[in-house]
Amino acid sequence: MNHLLSNYLKKVQFNLLLRYIISFVVSGQNNEELSANANERLKVVENPGDGWLRVRKGDQEGYVPESYVKLE
């Protein structure tokens, strides 16, 4: 397995095991961003490494600022 794929799989497996909460109220500004209230639980779906996280909240999915999210 190449190094890039191996790192990606480790990141995905790590995120699937952890639960996160959002620290601040987030109001999505477009159809790709997710709105959430402070202390809502989230699951990280993707971390593209650009300061945003793709998260899932119930049946909704979208991006939130990475700095707003912390481990539960």
PyMOL commands that set and color helices and strands:
alter all, ss='L'
color gray80, all
select helices_A, chain A and resi 3-17+66-68
alter helices_A, ss='H'
color red, helices_A
select strands_A, chain A and resi 20-22+41-46+52-57+60-65+69-71
alter strands_A, ss='S'
color yellow, strands_A
deselect
rebuild
show_as cartoon
